[in-house]
Amino acid sequence: MNTARPAAPSRAEQAAGRVAALARDSEPGTRLGTKEELRAQCAVSVGTFNESLRLLQARGLVTVRPGPGGGIFSSEPSPMVRLGNSVLALDARETDVAEAVRIRDALDPLLIEDALWHASPADFALLRGQLDVMARAVAAADAVAFVRANWRLHAQIAAISPNALLRSLYNNLLDLIEAHTLGVLPGGEQPLGEYIAQRHELHRDIVDALERRDRDAALRLIREHHTSPPTPGGGSPRPDSP
């Protein structure tokens, strides 16, 4: 019997957890203190605290402002990069990723139209295989593997299009999103495992509609899948989803 214990959190993770608790108990934009003040509270070295700060920023929990009156401030993950009830942990290119998601969503209906006309039995075999990869990620409760398998499914749908420019643009957008994604974090009240299971079902339904050549259903489902926020003046942002 395997009696190995899980590895204890590192000093950087422990310090990040302490600052994260302060941030979650504060309103967004609250000044939590200077780097030195928070480092002293956590009783860690400068190098360890810098690593903690990197983790906190990647998770969208704090922002750092330089200059007089600056310091570490509480924040919350931007609605632009939410994945429904999960959240992409991004690096500093968050704005670029948000725009890429928005443009990707606008291109999806064009790719669905092309797939309705041009998908072959071999294409559907590839799509079903990728759905199986997504299902295994759901079973393993591996949100990161699920999101990456999800992107590969979309890339395979894009590969069906005879439009080389559309394929290239779409794949470049997927590459940008993936390159600046550090991980997937829980968010909202719905359990992450339950959420990705629902997203798997939605993608399976999209592939089913494509194989039936059911244009109305396929376009309706891709609208349900769409994730980018509405244009300015169109209401509050919607969350981003894989």
N, C-alpha and C positions, 0 to 999 in steps of 0.2 A: 504494500500500500504506500502511495506517495504521501509523505508527511511534510513535504517542504512547505515552508511558510512563504506567503507573498513578500516580495522585497519591500522593505520599509521605505516610506517617502524620503527623498533626498532632502537635505537642508534647504535647497532652493525651492523645492515643492512645498515644504512646510511653511517657509516664509511667504510664498505666493498664496498659500491657503489663508494665512493670517490676514494679509492685505486684502484678499478677495472678500473675506468676511466683512471687513470694514467697508469695502466698496458696496457690497450688497445691502448693507444696513443704512446706506446713505442715498440721498437723492442724486440722480445723474448731475454731474457738474460740481459736486461738493469737493472742496479741497481737503485731501486726506492728510497732507503734510509734505514736507520736503523729502527728497530721497534720503538725506542723512537722518532725519527724524524717524522715518519709517524703518530704515536699516537698523537704527539703534533699538527700536522697539522689538524688532525681530531677532536681535542679537546675532547677526551673521556678518560675514566679511563683505567688503565692497564687491568683490567678484561674485560671491554667492547671491547678493541682493540684485546685482545687474542681471543675473540669470533669472531670478524670480520676476523681475520687472519685464523681461522679454516674454516670459510665459503669460503674465497678466495682460500685456498688450496684445499678444497673439489671440487671447481669448476674448478680447474686446471689453475687459473689465475696468481698465484704467487708461487714462491718457496722461502724457507728460508735457508740461508747458514750461518753456525756459523763461529766464528773465525775472525781474522784480515781480513779486506776487505769484510767481510760477510755483511749480511743484508737481505733485501727483494728484490727479483728480479722478473721481469715480466716473464711470461711463457705463453704457450698455451696448450690446451688439447692435449694429445698425440694422434697421429693418430691410435695408437694401441687400444684405447678405444672409438673411435668415433662410433656412430651408424648411419652411413649414414649421414643424415643431422640433427641428434640429437646426443647428447653427454652424455654418462654415467658419472655422478659425483661420483667418487670413493674415498675410503679412502686410507690409505697408502699402501695397497696391490695391487697397480695398475699393477705391473709387473706380479704378480700371475694371476690376472684377464685376462690380455692380453694373457698369455700362455693358460689359460683355454679356452678362446674363440677360439684360434687357434686349440687346440686339439678337441674341440667340433665340429668344422667345418669338421675336418678330419673324425670324426666318423659318421656324418650325413648320408653319402651315404650308409653305412652299415645298418643303421636303416631303411632307405628308402627301401633297398632291402628286409629286413625282413618284413616290413609292406606290401610290394607288395605280398608276399607269404602268410602271416599269418593273416592279418587284417580281422576281422569278421564284420557283420552288426552292432553288438553292439559296436565294436571299432569305427566304423565310426559315430555312433550316439554320442559317447563321443567327438570325434573330432569336429563334427558340433556344439555341445554345446559350446565347448571352442572357436570356431570361433565366435559364437554369443557374448560371453563375450568380445572378442577383438573388435567386431563391436560396442558394447555399449561404450567401452572406447574411440573409435574413435569419436562416436557421442558426447561424453562428453568432447572431447579434453583433455583427461586425459592420458598423455604420460606415466606416471609411471604405471598406471593400465594396459595400453596396453602392455608395456614391460613385466610385470609380467604375464599377461594372455598369452602372446606369449611364455614365458618359460614353462608355464603349458601345452601348446599345444605340445611343443617339448617333454616334459616329458611323455605325453600320447602316442605319437608316439613311444618313447623308450619302453614304457610298453608293446607294442605289440610284441617286439622281444622275441623269446624263449631263447636267450643267456643271462643268468643271469649275467655273468661277464660284458658284454657290457652294459646292463641296469644299473648296479651298477656304473660303471665308468662314464657313461654319466650323471646320476643323481647327482653324486658327483661333477662333473664339473659345472652343473647348480646351485647347492647349493653354490659353491664357488663364482660364479659370482654374484649371488643374495645377498649373505651375505655381500659383500664388495661394493655394489652399494648403494649410498646415495640418488640418484635422477636422473632425466633426464633433461638436459639443452638444450636450442635451440642452433643450430650451422648451419653455411652455410646460403645460400640465400633462400632455399625452406622453406615455412612455415611448422612448425612441424606438424600441423594438417593434411596438405596435404600429408606429408611424411608418417605418420603412416597409413593413409588411403591406400596408395599404398602398404605398407608392409602387410596390412590386405588382400588386393586382391591377393598378391603373395602367402600368406599362404593358402588362400582359393583355389587357383589354384593347389597348391601342394596336398591338400586333394582330390580335384577333380580327379587329375591324379592317385592318389593311388586307389581311388574307382573304376576307369575305368581299373585298372591294366595296365596302360600305363607306362611301365618302362622307355622308352626314354624320355617322357615328364617329369616324376617325377624326374629323375636324372638331366635333363637339368634345371629344376626349382630350385632344391636344389643347383646347381652350381651358379645360379643367386643369391640365398639367401646367399651363402657363403661370409664371411666377413673378415677373417683373412688376414694379409698382406702376400705377397709372400715371399719365402725364400730369404736369403741374396744373392744379386747379380741378383735377378730376377726383379728388377725395383722398383719404388717407392711404398710405402705402400698404400693399399686400406683401405677405412674406415670400421669400424666394424658396423654391423647392427644386430638388434634383429631377 
